[in-house]
Amino acid sequence: MWHAYNLITKGAIVRSSTFRKVQTESATGSSTSTKLRMTLTIEVDAIDFDLPSSVLRLKGRNIRENEWVKLGAYHTLDLEVNRKFTVSKTWDSVDLDRLEVASDPTQKADVGAVVMQEGLANICLLLSNMTLVRAKIEQSIPRKRHGMIGNHEKGLERFFDQVAQAVLRHINFDIVKCVLVASPGFVNEQFLQFMMEQAVKTENKAVLENKNKFLLVHASSGFKHSLKEVLSSPVVMEKLADTKAAGEVKVLETFTKMLETDPNKAFYGLKHVEKAQEEAQAVQVLMILDTVIRASDVPMRKRLVNLVESVKEAGGDVKIFSSLHVSGEQLGLLTGIAAILRFPMHHLEEDDDNEEDSDSSGNDGQVEKSD
């Protein structure tokens, strides 16, 4: 459904079955309300994606009249998993690439993650295109005090038990390749030891048979944003080398380092990236956020698609980041568009400085002219 959300844009024609209440009036004047299944075809005007329930909600006007719904009537279609629907629109190269990714089962290499500290844990699923927080556990744990260490240990044990139950509820070991257990200090080691001991006591085969999938890594905190540093770890990168998520994190990390060490080969913002490609086909890696490429403004969408196609034709690599993934959140802070260049382009920054100087010398960005 996430792929469908990225493919269905404003103006697309969508046809799907739905249920509607219909009122009928009898010969005596009494009316009855019944729920009927019917097929509606709407021109999409607004799109909303309900992530927890994985339901795509489309709003628009009916463009095919039927017995029950008039032409032009405003309706909502709810698309969900296993419900068939048809999409008609102008398909560009970005859309076709997304269709290929959605149809490729190798893109579903998922990862589980438990990011924790004492009293706080986030249980996440790292899909190829998003990060889902399936459970957040917060619990007050008594501090270690002289003569009262037992209270701290009991509180920590209750906390570990809640986290373990959440892991069993939300992580499917038949799908995930790896479960990252990240924390500052030794909290992750203590938790994993607790979980394995409980699995032995309860004879939990799901945990015992998959204990080799658990990987202990360091994190600075138990908050979700710590996943970025977790995924950047060389140990994790090696373990997840074949997942799309790890590849995006690695590229973004390379870009961030290049901003510091060789800034004339790393630029962000559509104007700079577009100029680098138009002048010298200099873009080696283009990073673009899915919310940016989904631009509902048709001219802007064409402009972005032209940039993507130009980079590919010149042998460059294009990576579309998901706004629901930690790497996508980081890219969003950099305007949603960034690029690593094949060679330095010093004048791009200089041109920007010159434009700023020109803007500051006149009103409303216009240069004053002298007589």
Order of alpha helices (4+ residues) and beta strands (2+ residues): alpha-beta-beta-beta-beta-beta-alpha-beta-beta-beta-alpha-beta-alpha-alpha-beta-alpha-alpha-alpha-beta-alpha-beta-alpha-alpha-beta-alpha-beta-alpha
